[in-house]
Amino acid sequence: MKSKLSIIIPCYNEELGIPNLKSHLDQILNNLSKTYSLELIFVDDGSKDRTLELLKENFCGLKKNKIEAKFIKHEVNQNLGAAMRTGFANATGDFVITMDSDCTYDPQTIPEMLKLLGENTDMVVASPYHPLGEVKNVPKYRLLLSGAITLIYRLLTGSKIYTYTALFRAYKQKVIKDVHFNSNDFLATAEMLINALNKGYKVKEFPTILNVRQFGESKIRLARVIKSHFKYASSLLFLKLFKAKNKAAI
């Protein structure tokens, strides 16, 4: 009996990019269906355009290939973290992929990421900021922000991970059921990764390429993202100092 794979794809005002998403998924789903029973979960996070309509037009036909497609609608935009939680709550696969709807990471690498999941790996993170990874035409402000976030989180957690903010990941089912995060925004990816590490789950990085978005607009609001990471990093620092003080007092 085949293992089941859930692929979660949050979407917000992505009508311009749906044909590109369809093209990328058409290339990989046939390959994956040879190994896995497939479940696609599209979370429309309160889009104001034709995103949900186009998703259904393009992906409802997957049933004939025995691929289940779920379409879940948030009535109002709740942001990436909330969309991730909705996707996780509806995922029934033995393994779970989360990926960006703009395909800035190539879905063709999904099989390679899944192969890394094993006895000593519970979660695989796409890592363009790894020394063996690469970024192409990504705005400098994003590189500076990601570099600063990486440095801060590595210092605070003691981990050697290079990329904390990528949505493109592979999980064992037990991780998404056991690890929780509070953020509703783009901080959620870093928060979930750090919480997984704190719970003892084994994380491996997959060096890969991050490409610039080709269709539609980025949903990242820089000032909001910086504020979220600053607050979260401050809470981690406070917790680290608190533990150190208690340890010294013993």
C-alpha positions, 0 to 999 in steps of 0.5 A: 500500500502506498504512503500518502503525501499531502501537499499544502499550498497557501494562496492569496490573490494569485490569479496571475500565477495559477497557470504557472502553478498548474504547469509546475504541478503537472510536471511533478504530480505524475511522478509522485503518484507512482510512489504516493497516494496524493492529496493537494490542499489549496488554502485560499487565504481571503483572496479578493480576485479569482484565485479560488475560481481558477484553482478549481478550474485547473485542479478539480480534474485531478480526481480522474488521476486519483489525486484528491484536491481540497479547496479551503477558503478563509473568508478574510485574509489571515496571513501565512501562519493561519493558512499553514495551520488550516492546511495542517489541520486538513492534511491526512498524509503520512508525509506533508509538503508545504510549498509556495504558490508562486513556485519560487522554489522548483517543485521538481525537487520534492522527491529529493526532499522526501528521500531525506526523510528517514529514521534520523530526519523528521523535517527537511527545509529548503535552504537557498542560504546554505553554502551549497544553495543559491539565490537568483535575482532576489532583491537585496533587501530580502537577502539582507533581512534573511542574513540578519534573521539567520545570524540572530536565530543561530546565536539564540538557538545554537543550531547551524541551520542557514534558512529559517524562513522558507515555506518549502519544506517536507515533514513527517506527519507527527511533526505537524501534529505535535509542533505548534506556533502562535504567529499568523504572519510570515514569522510562522515558518521560523517559529515552527522550525525553532519549536520543532528543534526545541522538541528534539525533532531532527531537521535537515537542510536541502540546499536549493535555488530560490528564484524571484517571483515571476507573476503577481506581487509578493505578499511580504510587508517588510516593516511588519515582518521585521517587527515580528521577528524582532519581537520573537527573537526578543522573547527567545533571548529573554527565555535563554537568559532566564534559563541561564539565571536559574541554572546559575542559581542552582 
